[in-house]
Amino acid sequence: MISVELIVRDGAGQCLDLGLLGVDRLVDLVRARPLGQQAEQGLPRGGPDPVAAGAARLALEAVELAAREIAALRMACIAAVADRAQEQDGLGSDRVLDELMAELLISRRSAQFAHRQAESVRAWPEVWAALASGAIDPTRAAILADALFAIPRTDGDGVLRPHHAEECAALTRAGLAYAQEHTARQLDRFLRRTLLALGCPERARRHRRALSERGVWIAHDGEGTAELTARLSSEDAERVYAAIRGIALADRNGEPPGGCPDPTEPLGVWMAAALVDAVLGCGGTWSWPTEAGGTAAVPPRAAGARGMQTVVHVTIPVTSLAGLDDEPGVLNGFGVIPADTARRLAAGDARWRHVLTCRSTGAVLDVGTLSYRPPAALARHVRLRDGTCRFPGCAVPASECDLDHLVPFPAGPTAASNLHALCRRHHGLKHEGGWQVTPVQGQGLRWTSPQGAMATTWPDDSLVALGAAG
């Protein structure tokens, strides 16, 4: 039996009752300068307070660390509840989910997710320890644990594989190291590529099983909107998403049908309208909110616009395309696909643009120019290399980004080493938002916020073979 207590103290070491304190007062305390460093000491009136800003950032880091430790403890508690329920009713019982639903007042689906995540991370002590120490967050822990389960314990004849433990240990080390400077989505992609490169038969079986689970579902929220979810093959999903996004961008940036809102509406709203247009054609309508609080049905645009051409990049090492190995391919820098699928998509269909890369480095020749605007070949190379906007966590595709000179032209050359993809928002942030961007060896970019937070981003590593990536 253990007891858990959260203690929060102010700068003087006094315990705070968060419920009585109130959120506004707590925010003021988080932003306050440490004792002995009052704001009036040497600061311009009305100017920024870098020490106070740093205090807020340090408080956030401390809370994030505590949240990760609490997440590990929560998983252990869920596992304990599950153990007790299974001891009472047996392994095949649903009592575990009933217990969690009643205790946490959550839906059955949420209970299934919480139980599955807890048991998955629990099965790999090193992953759980990394979470409990604050090295990774719950999402990355669950992604790494699921990847470890994909390494087969036995071969096709049911015989225990002698190197299973070593493979799991190697994947754990690689995953924990990679997670330090990459998003959860990038970690998932990295682990999938690693497993495909290992030739794990379980991955092939899971791929076939996943394809058999394709479908479309709808869930209404009672507010006049609903979630329409589709599970598709990676190649179909990329084509559909590219087409919908292309329609939405064309409408928002061009001349949309009458009655539509102005282009400042979020792109997601435009994509929702484009989906209706693409599926229903002239028989469908778009529903836009009106100033009176209702909705107005707007006719979709002409059917010809729905036939717009889209191109999806299939990245595949040249050795894999030639059939010399089975290095996996990548769709648009995100969707990992088996080598045979990548070869099929790269075999001449105009809807797919194959990108051949060097297996050892993933790099192509760095092309320089004396002009400010990069030539088409150089621009295409930089966008393929970066994959997305190079701001930490931003997922805007590089194909929709500006190409920014890290060192301003003409002091810096118009070359791949000095060009990076930045979406319009983060391009402006780099130049006007007080952020500092410095290069890191290996085409990395280190971003430093005005408050001192630092994060490093890297090029799209789907272009680099796993052995070369370490």
N, C-alpha and C positions, 0 to 999 in steps of 0.2 A: 504494500500500500504506500502510495506517495501522495503528497499534497503539493499543489502548485499555487504560487502567489506572484503576482506582478507588482513590482514596486517602482514607482516613478518619483524621482527627486528633482527639486529645483537646484539652481546654482549654489545655494547655501547648504544643500544636503538635506533639506526638509522633505518629508514624504508628502506627496500630493494625492488628494482624492479626486480622480479625474471626473467622476460623476458630479461632484459639487463644484469643481473648478469651472467647468464649461469650456467649450471648444475655443471661443474667442480669446479667453484669458490664457489658455494653454498655448495657442498660436503665438501670443505675445511673449510668453516665456521662452518658447523655442527660438524665437527671433532675437531674444535679448542678448546683449553682450555679457561675457563672463564678468564676475565680480572683479572690481579693481580696474576695469577697462571701460569706464563710462563713455557714452556716445559723444559727450561734449569735448573729450580730450583730443584736440588737434584735428577734428573733422570739420569740413566746411558745412555751413548751415544748409540743411536741405539736401545735402549730397549723399551718395551711397555709402553704406557702412560695410566694408568688406569683412571685417571681423565678425559682425553679427550674421552676415550672409554665410560665412564659414561655419558658424555655430549651428545654423539651421541645417546645413548640409551634413555636418557630423551627427546631429540628432537623427536625421533620416537614415544615415548609415547604421547607427546603433539600433534603431527600430527594425530595420530590415534584417539585421543579424538576429535580433530576438525573434522576429517573425519566422525565420527559417528554423531556429531551434524549437519554437513552439509547434511548427508544422511537423517536425520529426517526432515530437512528443505526442501530437495528436494522432499520427499514424500508429504509434505504439499503443495508444489507448484504444483505437479502433480495432487493432489486432487483438488486444486483450478481450474486448467485448465479443469479438468473433470467436475466439478460442472458447470462452465460457459458454456461448450459445451452442457451439458445435459439440462440446462435451455433454451438453444436456440432450440434444436432439439428433446428433449424428452429422456427418459431413454433408449429406445430401439435403439437409433441411434449409428452408428459407428463413429460419428464425433469426439468422444474422442480420438480414436486411430489415426484418420487422423490428428488431431491437434498435438498429440505427435510425430507422424512420421515426420511431417513438421518442428516442432520446434526443435527437437533433431536430425533430419536426421538419423533416425533409422528404422529398418525393422518393419513390422507389428507385427511379433512375439515378438520382443524386446519391442515394445510399449505395447503389451498385458501383458507381464511380469511386466513391470514397473507400469502399471496402477493397475494390480491385487495386486502387493505387497503393493503399496501405500494405496489402499482402505482396504486391509486386516489389515495392522498395524493401520491404522486410526480408525478402528472400536473398538480398544481396547486401551483406553487412557493410561493405566498404562504401556503397552508395548511400545507405542510411547514415553512416558516420559522417560522410561529406555534408549531408544535409544538416545533421545535428550540430556540426561545427560551423555552419554558415558558409561553407565553400560553394554550395550550389543551392538553388531554390527548389521548391517542390515540383515545379513543372519539369525542370531539367532532370531532377532525380527520377521522376516517373519515366521520362523518355529513355534515359540510360538503362533503367531496370528492364523496360520492355525490350530494348535491343539485346540485352544479355540473354533473355529468355529465347531469342531467335537462334542462338548458337546451339546446334544440335548436340545432344549428349551421346547419341548412338549413330551408327552408320545405317545404310539402307537395309542391312541384315539384322539390325537390332543389337549389334555388338557395341559395347561402350567405346567411345573414341578416346584414345590415350591423351590427346592434346586439348581436351575440352577445358580443363582448368587453366592451362596456359593462355588459351584464346580468350577466355573470359577475363583473366587478369590484364591481358594486353588491351582489350577493348575498354575495360574500366579505366585504366591509366590514360589511354588516349582520349576517352570521352570526358573525363574530369579535367584534363588539361585544356581541351578544346572549348569546354563550356565557360572557361574564365573570361574569354574575350569575344564570345559569339552569342547570338540570340538563341532562344529555344528552338526556333524554326530552323536555324542554320545547324544546330546540334543534331536535330532529328535527321536532316538531310545527310550530314557527315556520317552518322552511324549507319544509315541505310546504305550508303555507298560502300562503307567498309564491309558490311555484311554481304552485299552482293559480290564484292571483290573476293571475299573469302570463299565464295561458292557454296554458301550454306544452303543445303537442300530445303531446309525449313522455310527459307525466304521464298523459294519458288512455290512451295505448297501454299504458303500464306498468300502469295500473289494470286494464285489460281482461286483460292477460297474467297479472297476479296472481290475478285471479278464476279464471282457467283452471287455476291451480296449487293450488286448494283441495284439502284432503285431511286425513286423520288417520293418524298414524304412532305406532308403539310401539317402545320401546327398553328392554330388560331390563338391569339392572345386576348381576345375579348375587347380590344380597343379599336377594332376596325382594320387591323393589319394582321398578317400571318407570316410565318417563316416557311419558305419553300426550300427544302433541302434536297440536293441530288448527290448521289454517290456514283461516280463515273470512273472509267479508266483514266489514267493520268493524261494520255494523249487527247482523249475526247474532252476532258475537263479544261485543258489548256486552250484548245481550239474554241470551245464555247466561251470561255472567259475572255479570250482575246477579241472575239467577235463582238461580244456585248460591250466590252470596254471601248473598242474602236467606235461603235455606234454612238455611245454616250459622249465620247470626246468630240466626235464630229458634230453632234447636235449642239453641245454646250459651246463649242468654239466657233460654230458656223451660224446657220440660220435655222433654228428649230421651228417646229410647227407653231402656229399661233396659239396664244393662251398659256404658253409655258413660262415658268418663272425666269428671272434673270440668271446669267451665268455664274453668279456667286453661290447658287445652291450647291451643296456638297455633291461630289461626283457620285457617291453611292446612290443618291436619289435619281440621278440621270441614268445610272446603270440599271436600276430597278425598272424604269420606264422603258429602256432599251430592251430588256428581257421580255417584257410584255409585247413590245412591238415585234421582236424577232420571232416569238412563238405564235402569236395570234394574228400577226399581219394586219390586213385591213379590217379584220373582224374584231380587233381589240381596241381598247382605249386606254389612255393614261389618266390616272386620277391625281390631280394636283390640289393641294389645300388652297382655299380661298380666304380673302381677308375677313369674310363674315364667319369663318370657322367651319364651313362645310367643305365639300370637294367638288371640283369641276372636271367633267370628262372631256378630254382633249383627244381628237382623232389622231391616230399614229400617222407617221409620214409615209410617203409612197413606198410601195413594196420593193422598188428597185434599189433603194438605199440599204435594204436588209441583205442584199447580195454582195456586200462589200468584201473585198479580198483581205484575208489576214495571213500573216506569216508567223510561224512559231519556230524558234530556233531549237534544233536538236544538237546538243554538244556531244561529240563522240571522239575519243582518241583515234588517231589514224590506224594504230595497230589493231584496235577493236573492230574498226570498219573493215579492215582487211581480213578479219577472222583469225588473227594470230593470237589473240587473247580475248577474254570476256570482260574487259573493263567496262563497267556500267556507263550508260549515257545519262544526260540530264536535259529535261525540258525547260526551256526559258530560265535556266539557272535555279530551278526550285524542285521540280518533280524528278526524282531518281527513277530510272527505268532500266530493266535488264538489257544486256547488250544485244540480244536478238531482236528486241523491240526497237531499239535505237537504230540498228542496221536496217530494219524494215522501213522505218519512217524516213531514213536518209537515202532511200533507194530511188528517188526521182520524183516523188509527189511534189508538185509546185507549192502546195500549202505548207511544206516544211522546208526550212533552210538549214542544211547541215553545216556545222562548224567543226572543222578538223583541227585538232590540237596536238601538240607534242606531248607524248605520254609522260615524259620525265619532268617537264616544267610547266606545261600548259600554256606556254608563252608563244607569241608571234613576234616578228621583227618590230622593234620600236621605230616608228617613222616620224621624222621631224619635218618642220616646215618653217619658212620665214614669214608666213602670213598669220593673222590673228585667228581666222576661221579655219578649223582643221578640215582637210579634204575628207571626202566621204569614206574612204577606206580606213583612215585613222579614226574618224568618229565612230565607225562601226566597231572597230577593234576595242576602243575604250569602253563603249557601252557593253559589249559582250564580256569584257574582262571584269567590269564592276558588277554587272547583273542588276543592281538596284542603286538607288541613291546612297551615297557613302556616309550619310549622317547616321549615327548609332540608332539602330532599331527601325529605320525608315525602310519601307518595303515598296516605295514607288518604283516601277520598272525603269531601268536606265534608258530604255527607248523613249521615255517621256520626260527625261531630265535634260537640263542644260549641261554643257561641258565647261567646267570651270578651270581656269588656270590657277594652280596652287600658288605659284609665284607669278604675279600679274605680268601680262605681256606689255612691253617687249622685254622687260628684265628677265622674264622666264620664257622658255621656248614653247611653241605650239607642238608638243611632243607627248607621246603616251605617258612618259614618266612625270609630266607636269600637268596632265589633264585628268579630271575626275568627274564622274557623273553626280550632279546635285539637283534635286527637285527644285522648283522655283522658290518654294518657301525656305528651304535650307540653304539655297544659294544666297538669298537675301540675308539670312541669319549670319552666314559666314562673313559677309561684308559689312553688315550694319548692326548686328545683334550683340557685339562685344565678345564673341567667341574667338578663340585662338585655334588655328589648325596648323599642325606641324607634321612633317613627313616622318615616317618610321621605315627603317630598312625592310625591304620586301613589299613595297608599294602600300604600306600601311598609312593610315591617317589618324593622328591623335587629336581628339577634340577636347578642348578645355573650356568649360562654361565660365561665365562671369563670376560664379560663386566658387569656382575651383574644382568642380566635378570633372573627372577625366574618363574618356572611353576611347578605345582604338577600334577602327574598322579596317577590314581587309578586302582585297578583290574577291570576286566570286571564285571560291576554291573548287567548284565543280569542274574547272578547266585543268586541274592538276591531278595527276594520278595519285592514288592513295599511298603507294610506296614512297613517292617523292615528297609527299606532304608530311611524312613522319608518322 
